[in-house]
Amino acid sequence: MLQDIPTEELMEQASAKRDRHWGRTVTYSRKVFVPLTNMCRDTCGYCTFVKHPSDPAARIMTPTQVLAEARRGERQGCKEL
């Protein structure tokens, strides 16, 4: 069982498996996040991003705001939106 394996040993095994299958190269995608809305009716205790629709801070981005964010990302070298 996993709970019987010391953490250090488990981490070593996981690292070896990662290296064997994917190597040690880290890649990323240059993209800009455009949150079209921050509204949500769910009440997840861990989420700090969303606002309930009745909250004054709840919003939906306008097309002009979306385009401005996309252009800002483009200026910063982003390739995805």
C-alpha positions in Angstrom: 0.0 0.0 0.0 1.2 3.5 -0.8 0.7 4.7 2.8 3.3 2.1 3.9 6.0 3.5 1.6 8.2 6.3 3.2 7.6 9.6 1.4 11.2 10.0 0.2 11.1 6.6 -1.4 7.8 7.3 -3.0 9.1 10.6 -4.4 12.2 8.8 -5.8 10.0 6.2 -7.5 7.7 8.9 -9.0 10.7 10.9 -10.2 12.3 7.8 -11.8 9.0 7.0 -13.6 8.6 10.6 -14.8 12.2 10.7 -16.1 11.8 7.3 -17.8 8.5 8.2 -19.6 8.8 12.0 -20.2 12.3 13.1 -19.4 13.3 16.2 -17.4 12.5 18.8 -20.0 9.8 21.3 -18.8 7.7 22.9 -21.6 5.1 25.6 -21.5 2.7 27.4 -23.8 2.8 31.1 -24.0 -0.8 32.0 -23.5 -2.9 34.7 -21.9 -5.9 33.9 -19.7 -9.0 35.9 -20.5 -11.6 35.3 -17.8 -14.8 36.2 -19.7 -16.7 36.1 -16.4 -15.9 35.6 -12.8 -19.5 34.6 -11.9 -20.4 31.2 -10.5 -23.3 29.9 -8.4 -21.2 27.1 -7.0 -19.9 27.5 -3.4 -16.6 25.7 -3.5 -14.7 26.5 -0.3 -11.3 26.5 -2.0 -12.1 28.9 -4.9 -11.0 32.5 -4.5 -11.6 33.6 -8.1 -15.3 33.4 -8.6 -18.0 35.7 -7.3 -21.7 34.9 -6.8 -23.8 36.7 -9.4 -25.3 38.9 -6.6 -21.8 40.1 -5.5 -21.0 43.7 -6.7 -17.6 42.4 -7.9 -19.2 39.9 -10.3 -18.6 40.8 -13.9 -18.7 39.8 -17.5 -16.0 41.2 -19.8 -17.1 43.4 -22.7 -15.9 42.6 -26.2 -13.6 45.6 -25.9 -12.1 44.3 -22.7 -11.5 40.9 -24.2 -9.8 42.4 -27.3 -7.6 44.6 -25.1 -6.5 41.6 -23.0 -5.8 39.6 -26.2 -3.7 42.5 -27.6 -1.8 42.8 -24.3 -1.0 39.2 -24.4 0.1 39.4 -28.0 2.5 42.3 -27.2 4.0 40.1 -24.5 4.6 37.3 -26.9 1.7 35.1 -26.1 0.6 32.7 -28.9 -2.6 31.4 -27.4 -5.7 32.8 -25.8 
